[in-house]
Amino acid sequence: MRDALRWLRPGHLGTEAEQATFRTLHSASRTAPALREGLTPGSAERAIRHLRDLLGVPAVALTDTVAMLAWDGRFSHHAGDAAGLAAILLESGNTVVRDRTDFPCADAGCGLRQVVVSPLVVEDRVVGTLQAFTSSASAGLVRAVAEVARWVSGNLELAELDASRTRLMEAEVRALRAQISPHFIYNSLGAIASFVRTDPERARELLLEFAGFTRYSFSRHGEYTTLAEELRSIERYLVLEKARFGDRLQVTLRVAQEVLPVAVPFLCLQPLVENAVRHGLERKPGTGTVTIIAADQGGECLISVEDDGVGEDPEKVRRALAGDVSVDSVGLGNVDARLRTAFGDDYGLVVETGPGAGTKVIVRVPKFAPGVRP
């Protein structure tokens, strides 16, 4: 074991081939985070030095389809040629080798005689080029540039997927707001209006709760929030609903302090509570109870929203979770899809219900997940 540890220390990386492999992997790992931001001047500037280390050439340029984004290496007077070289590649779409005919130079001491230009491709579209300038472009260098360009393209595709995912999440939240807001706003304003003459102070308090709820729900929020913020908004919602239902609506809330900072998708619990009130208790005669529990379960947070209302047909719930818009449900399919997108298919909604049996919706979220931050 001691020998193994000594081998891992800097300067003890084994054979020359092993050291070369380590340097290559190290340069690649340093490049990937910048490329995952997409192809921009800023990301290109941060990545390009490591790309030149990978290729071992005098100079490297990164371009989009019309302009140079970054240059690293010697003889920077050729940086102005990068855009024109990119245009040449766009005509063919394949890796090409060009010489001084395409980037003339009056400097007798300039060591750049050839350039390998390879396309950066995202979803079958050329979005830019990787250009390796050298004194002589060997067949091995051409293959290396093409391979590195494919690796860069793969990271750019991941960046595009991240951006598409963000746009999809934002669209889903907008769709969810459209489902929640008309019904709730109408009922809340009606409840507040009923207190204006009989209890003005109560009406003022409810207006403040309504303002706080709508401010949160319609804010330009990120993809995620904390469980504490989500529960605070739900408490406002329930205050407004209790003003409408009176003693018919009872609420039980049990939350472990340890899970309050956990990140959850924005507006992922509010629809579950609204469904409990609107579909579970509104049609139930007499008193109904909504119970919200958030428990600490090791590496996960377990959240349940339960009502003792009229229950639902399990087949109807299945259709709602599948995204059937004909089912009268406040965003169940939307919430399920966003949870699966954020944390994986193991983290979708679990719904237990039946006619006359009430409804319980269970949400599991990991306490920590890569890329998930409030």
CORPE-V568895 format. One record per backbone hydrogen bond with DSSP energy under -1.0 kcal/mol. NH is the residue of the N-H (numbers start at 1). CO is the residue of the C=O. If there is no record, write none. Layout:
nh & co
NH & CO
NH & CO
//
This chain:
nh & co
5 & 1
6 & 2
7 & 3
8 & 4
12 & 9
19 & 15
20 & 16
21 & 17
22 & 18
23 & 19
24 & 20
25 & 21
26 & 22
27 & 23
28 & 24
29 & 25
30 & 26
31 & 27
32 & 28
35 & 31
36 & 32
37 & 34
38 & 35
40 & 38
44 & 40
45 & 41
46 & 42
47 & 43
48 & 44
51 & 47
52 & 48
53 & 49
54 & 50
55 & 51
56 & 52
59 & 133
60 & 72
61 & 131
62 & 70
63 & 129
64 & 67
69 & 62
70 & 62
72 & 60
74 & 58
78 & 75
79 & 76
81 & 78
82 & 79
85 & 81
86 & 82
87 & 83
88 & 84
89 & 85
90 & 86
92 & 89
93 & 89
96 & 117
98 & 115
102 & 99
110 & 107
113 & 134
114 & 134
115 & 98
116 & 132
117 & 96
118 & 130
120 & 128
122 & 125
125 & 122
127 & 120
128 & 120
129 & 63
130 & 118
131 & 61
132 & 116
133 & 59
134 & 114
142 & 138
143 & 139
144 & 140
145 & 141
146 & 142
147 & 143
148 & 144
149 & 145
150 & 146
151 & 147
152 & 148
153 & 149
154 & 150
155 & 151
156 & 152
157 & 153
158 & 154
159 & 155
160 & 156
161 & 157
162 & 158
163 & 159
164 & 160
165 & 161
166 & 162
167 & 163
168 & 164
169 & 165
170 & 166
171 & 167
172 & 168
173 & 169
174 & 170
175 & 171
176 & 172
177 & 173
178 & 174
179 & 175
180 & 176
181 & 177
184 & 180
185 & 181
186 & 182
187 & 183
188 & 184
189 & 185
190 & 186
191 & 187
192 & 188
193 & 189
194 & 190
195 & 192
199 & 195
203 & 199
204 & 200
205 & 201
206 & 202
207 & 203
208 & 204
209 & 205
210 & 206
211 & 207
212 & 208
213 & 209
214 & 210
215 & 211
216 & 212
217 & 213
218 & 214
221 & 219
225 & 264
227 & 262
228 & 260
230 & 226
231 & 227
232 & 228
233 & 229
234 & 230
235 & 231
236 & 232
237 & 233
238 & 234
239 & 235
240 & 236
241 & 237
242 & 238
243 & 239
245 & 241
246 & 242
248 & 245
249 & 246
250 & 288
252 & 290
254 & 292
256 & 294
259 & 256
260 & 257
262 & 259
264 & 225
266 & 223
268 & 265
273 & 269
274 & 270
275 & 271
276 & 272
277 & 273
278 & 274
279 & 275
280 & 275
281 & 276
282 & 277
284 & 281
288 & 248
290 & 250
291 & 306
292 & 252
293 & 304
294 & 254
295 & 302
297 & 300
300 & 297
301 & 365
302 & 295
303 & 363
304 & 293
305 & 361
306 & 291
307 & 359
308 & 289
310 & 280
317 & 313
318 & 314
319 & 315
320 & 316
321 & 317
322 & 318
323 & 320
324 & 319
327 & 324
329 & 327
331 & 329
335 & 331
336 & 332
337 & 333
338 & 334
339 & 335
340 & 336
341 & 337
342 & 338
343 & 339
344 & 340
347 & 344
350 & 362
352 & 360
356 & 310
357 & 354
359 & 307
360 & 352
361 & 305
362 & 350
363 & 303
365 & 301
367 & 299
372 & 369
//
